[in-house]
Amino acid sequence: LAAARELQRHGQHGEALAAYQRIAQAEDGEARQQARYGLAQAYLALGQYTSAVDEAKGYIDSKPPKEDALRARFLLGRAYAALGDIDKAQDAFRRYAEEQGPLALDARLDIADLYAQTGRYDKALDELEKALELVGTPLEGVPPSLTATLYLDLAEAYRQTGEPGKAIEWYDRLLQESPSDTITALALARLATVRSEEHTSELQSPSFIP
């Protein structure tokens, strides 16, 4: 197992897959089950998502310790998402988040992203607000990249649900956090779009008097 994991850490997923397969065929008990989880990881990395789902489900069904089962459930969500099975992906991520896995914030963001992909921004906003509750405000101990993603997604969800004022607040808040140059440029571009849309809406309002 150690050799297979080392291959995986170095991005040699094909070789890791072969190593895990040998272990799964030759061993039994815990070693075999750990190999199944390794297979799920390797299949996911190689884009073989159906096989990743099969191995992750098999591993979860073997009743591993809670922490290990949670890791497999998160992986399962990612595999279902890659397959375009939104309902099953959201179910896996939601169960993971409700069990308070260490990546619960990521899981909530993934659920929100899946809702946004189908234009259900009201549902996406609900999940983003739950994500915000997980860490509190200000966001302490959260990687800056994850904070930026949360703020950007909140702003876009508010924009899409017809609340440009709140969208602007979140973009401004993000810019105050001194994000990377790439995120700053993206936030400024989106902020300009929201303000332009808001201005156009005001001009089209029946109450507008030039």
Secondary structure, DSSP 8 states (H G I E B T S, - for coil): -HHHHHHHHTT-HHHHHHHHHHHHHH--HHHHHHHHHHHHHHHHHTT-HHHHHHHHHHHHHT---HHHHHHHHHHHHHHHHHHT-HHHHHHHHHHHHHTT-TTHHHHHHHHHHHHHHTT-HHHHHHHHHHHHHHHTTTT-SS-HHHHHHHHHHHHHHHHHTT-HHHHHHHHHHHHHT---HHHHHHHHHHHHHHHHHHHHHHHHSTT---
